[in-house]
Amino acid sequence: MILSCFFELSAYIKGQYENELMLMTNGTLITAENAKQIASIYDKVFISIDGVDEETCRTIRGAGVFDKVMNAIFYLKEAGMEKISLSMVLTNENRVYKEKFYELCSKWKVTPMLRSFAPVGRGENHRDWYVSSEKRHTYNNSVGQDLIDEKRNSQPDVKFGSCGGRYGSVTIGPTGDIFLCASYEYMNQAVENITKIENVRDFFWKERYKETKAYREFEMKMPEYLERCKDCNVRYFCWHCPFLFEQTVKNDRNFDLYCRHKKEDLTFALWGEV
């Protein structure tokens, strides 16, 4: 949105593309005026917030960002945007605010998204802060059905399977390189270049992209191929982003932390087990 041609480019894509357009943003540049343009072009808006109030948001996003995001949501809703999602990257510091995050999303009638930390870019310099030590929680093995029902009802939508990259969703870079998602563009792992494909429709509809080396490597990053995950009873509900999965398993401490919390929540919500 810092580009002067952002809305011109967005309108052009809208005119050429028949499916959903989604805007991923930190929300700080959304105003009452441009929210109307966003709502007229985009079908969904994803906003990163990483906190539940000014204090918790400021730690990661900076001072004043929380209020800007709340204003952005208000402006978008006033403009008629119905599909808005807020996301928070879970750390040891903000994990205790998970329920408050759900409450915040419920208050604003937006979809909550909890994300896992990936130590790439600037995140590599803050790995230890995100994955600091913490005490492990202990639970009784006997729980009542009321508690199970409450836990299930408090969960956001539980997804099954992988991200869209496994099923034909791609990102096309400015030079024509095709990536299975935007994260793999960052890693420079292209499946092909669109200018070199003779029949683009066949490439996607006949899933010829699955014959490429980049896709085969992508497929092997799925949890069912990892020794530690292949027999886990929540593995198909646990990871939807192979890129984040790949980054997390590079660090045993990070992986252990993620696995512990995620598995506790999912086994409770799905099977009523602790």
N, C-alpha and C positions, 0 to 999 in steps of 0.2 A: 504493500500500500504506500510505500515511500516513493514509488515511481510516479512520475507525472502522467504517464499513459496507462495507469493501472485500470481505470474504469473503461477507457477506450478499448484496451486489450480484452478486458473481461466481457464487454458487450460483443466484441467480435467473436470470441469463443462461444458465447451463448448462441449467437446466430448460426454457428457452424456445427453445433453439437447438440444431440437430441436427449442425452441422458443427464443425470444429476451433476450439478457443479457444486463443489464444496470449498469453502474458504477456511483455511487454518491460519489463525492469527493470535497475537497476544492481546488484541482488543484495544490497545492504547490509542490508535488512530481513528477509531470509529466515533462519529459525531452524529448529532441529530439530523444533519443535512445528508451526509453520505450514507447513513443507514438505509435511507429510502432507495438509493441506488443499489446497495448491496442486496436488499430484499427483492428487488426487481430482477436481479441477475442470478443470484446464488440460491440453491435449494437448502443448504445446510451451512451452519457456521460453527466451527470448533474453536474454542478459546481456552488457552492455557492460563491457569491462575496459581496453582501450587500453594494454596493456602485457603483459610476460611475467614480471615479478617485482615486488617491492615498489618498487624504485627507479624502474623505467620506468613503472609504473602511477601512482605518487605524483605524477609530473610533471603529469598531466592530471586524474586522479580524486581525488587527495588521499591523505594518509597513512593506512595501515591498511586501505584498500579492497581491496587485492590478497588479503590473508588472508581478509577477509569473503567475497569472491567464491569463493575456493577452498572455504571452509566451506559456502557456499550450495550449490555443486555436490555436495559430499559429502552434505549433508542431503537434497537432492532425489533423488539416486541411491538413498540409503537408503530413501526414501519410495516408490521405484518409478518415478520419472520417467525415461523413457528418451530423450526427445528434448530435448536441451539444446544450445544454441548459444552460443559466445563470439564477441564481435565486437571488432575493433580498428580505429579510424580511423587510416589511414596518414598520417604526417607525414614530413618530411625527417629528423626526429630518430629516429623509431622504425622507419623502413623497414628498417634494417639488422637488425631483430629479427624480420623476417617469418618466416624459417624456424624460429626458436625459438618463435614463436607457434604454428605448425603442430605443433611437437613437444609443446608444452604441451597443445594440444587433443587430440592423439593419446594422450598420457599419461592424460588424464581421460576419454577416449572421448566427446568432445563434438564438435560440428560447428564448424569455423572459419568466420568471416565477416570479410572485410576490407572496410572501408567507405571511401568518399571523403569528404573534409572539405567541409562546406557552410558558407559564411560567413554564417550567420543567427543571430539572437539574440545571445548572448554571444560566439559565434564571430566575429562581425563585428569585435570589438575585438582579436581575436588572429589576424587573417588573415595578417599578415606572419610571425608565428612559425610557423604551419602551412605557409606557402609560402615558406620561406627559400631562399636560393641554395644550390646544390649542384653538384658536379662531375658532368659527364655521363660515364657509363660507355661504354667502347668495346669492341667484340667483334670477333673474327675472323669472316669470312664463311663459313669452312669448319668444320663441326662434324660429329662422328661420330654414328651412330645410337644408340650407348649413352648419349651425353649427352642426346640428344633424348628417349629413353625415360625417362631419369631425371627430366628436367624435367617431362615429362607426368605421370609417376606422383606427383610431389611437389605437383601442383596440387590445390586443393580442387575441388569440383564446379564445372564450367564451365557456366553457364546460358546459354540462348539466348532472345532476345526481351526483352520489356519486363516491367514489374511487373504485378501483378494488376489495376491500375487500367484497363488497356487491355482487360481481358477480363471485367469485371463485378465485381471486388472493390472494395468501397467502405467508407468510414468514415462513420458517422452521428453527428453532433454532438448535444449535449444539447438543442438547440432544434429538432431534426429536419432540419437541413441535411445534405444528402448530398454527401460529398466523395469524389473518386477515390482518395484516400489520406489518412492523418493529416497528412502534410506540407502538403497543400493546404488542410486545415482551418486550419493556421497562416497560410496566405496568404489565407484567406477567399475561396477560389474554389469555390463550391458549384455542383453541376450542377442541383440542385432541392431542395425541402424535402419530406420524406416525407409531411407532413400535407396537402400540396396535390396529391398524386398520387391520381387516382381509382382506378387499378388498379396496385398496386405490382408484382404478378407480371408484368404486361405490360411495365412500365417496364424491368424487368431482363431478362426472358426474350426479349423482342422487341428488346432493345438500343435502346430509345428514348432512353436517356441519351446515346447517341452523336449524337443530333440537337441536343444543346445546345451553346451557344457555349463553355461551360467545357470540354467534352470536345474540341471542335474545336481549341481553343487548346492543350489537353493533348497532342493528337495531333501537333501541329506542333513539339512539343519533342523528338520522337524523332530520334535521330542521323541517320537517312536524309534528314532535311530540312535538316540543317546543312551548309553548303558545305564546311566542313573535314572532315566525316566521311562524306559521302554515298558516296565511292568507296573508303573504307577497307575492307580485307578482313577486319577483325575487328569491324566496327561493331555487328553483331547479337549479339555476345558481350560487348561492352564495357560498355554502359550498360543497367541494368535499372530505374533510378530516374530518371524525367524531372525530378523536383524537384531532385535532386542535380546532374543534368546541367545544368539551367537555372542553378543557382547557380554552378557551376564555369565555364561559358563566359562569365560576366560578368567574369571576371578572366583576362586572357590568360596571365599568369604561372602561375596556378593550373592553367589548362587545359593549357598546354604541359607542365607537370610531370606531371600525371596521364596525359596522352596518351603521353608518352615511356615511362613505366614500364609502364603497362597494355599498350600495344601491344607492347613488347618481350616481356613475359611471354606474352601471348596468341598472338602470331605464332609464338613458339617452341613453345608447348604444342600449338597447333592444327595448324600447317603445317610445323613443323620449320625455320622460317626465322629469321634474325637480321638 
